[in-house]
């Protein structure tokens, strides 16, 4: 187990990167705390797998350093870093039995057979494959194979970190919950540093203590699930997290008031006069449809999601989403929307502005 | 249940295939069978001979010697070409211009007609004007494929290796290319050494194509005729007279149609039998996971 420090780290797949656009991973400084459970969240191609492969040593970064507990391992080979990694598609050694598959990382490190047998038993119990230990790995189902991969990742007790690269993509939904719960339990029991790459927000938010959101090769926000929900640092975070995502509405902001197409809106805190592309972001959960007050909207469609309703509406021609509880009425005369001032975030050029007089909403 | 319609006219649809197979395989084979059970003294007169030719051939040391040479030849070239092909495939660049370049260079020998391959090596190995032969002679090595048995064998084996190792290498390369990167990455994480990577990742993934490669090379080498015939003509003496060379000598040189027909039928059955045994064993091994 180790604290992992990224120091000025950046990576480009091009041999001679010139502009920022050449970098698959833009400059990054961060400390992954020892024993933390992190999720790396972002859409496909945002650089999350690149970052993971740099940490595990499968990829050499173009610049910067990686330190494990303060020791520079930037140029150390994978084996020396003592890392476990589980890949998106199950990797099993086809010709070996399940038992030999699980034992492989230990045997390669020359552990004695008694210890190996003990560990394999423990891990097999954890992944629920005790009765399959003597089967050949080939011919097992995809999720059984992925469980073996997970097991192989966890079989070594002394790993510095456990890395997961979208490990549950090929797993059936009901198994996903089970495995994710087991991973959490494992983290709780053994306190490994875990980094979990995913593009599934539910997976990220339920697994991790801290979620690292990446967008276009850049880490845009690192925070608890609550931070990401309440105070998205970047419009991408707002849009990517939540279902549906945050409403981002272009506005002109003066002090504590936003002007949207001539209508004034109280922001609950002062923001000065930001320049650039100014937008306000508010989550659908904090909008309410009303009959008399607020900004004029046209309701287009109401979707019943069971516990709540999603109202698809247009505000000055722009699509917005409103979430109402299942008991809230939606009537024909409700053609206005009200905002919860404490829940409005202000963005300039996609980045969140901290309120000048930090009253409501709190400073990030 | 829906009643199936019966239409006997449908049999006519298989007629073209029947005719094609009849003329391309069944009738020629049956002609051979026909010769093998008869004797002729020319003038197109045939007499029933029963299994006499088969008994003759089975008792004939000449055929057994040719079979031994043949098995030795196939055994040696398989033992060289398969490991060498795998070795070449493992060391070929996996992508980029050099990979394409290697593929083209590797396939060149495969595109050369058998006869030409034979001629190339026949000249290449000549002691007076051949690059290889003259060089060896200049180095003081006693090499002469027309007079020395070992030289003749070395020449036809090296020629076959030169001609066909590419096939094994290309097939093995195709097998290697189909292995996803994640396997190699996982092996690095698991701290597997080079041998373990080969044994547990590369070899199992190549097993299917290697089986095809071995089967193809076995059958081809067991039936080989043109190349050694052009180089050595089966000599010196009968030292490189492989089965098919012997067969042609018997059928066309001596015009012993009956014995030659019996010989070729047994030859055919031997190839069929060995290929079948080989295939069955390999498939069973494959099921058990090597």
Interface residues (C-beta under 8 A of the other chain):
Chain A: X53 X56 X57 X58 X77 X78 X79 X83 X84 X85 X87 X88 X89 X91 X93 X94 X95 X96 X104 X105 X108 X109 X136 X138 X149 X152 X153
Chain B: X180 X182 X183 X185 X186 X188 X189 X190 X191 X192 X193 X196 X200 X201 X204 X205 X288 X289 X290
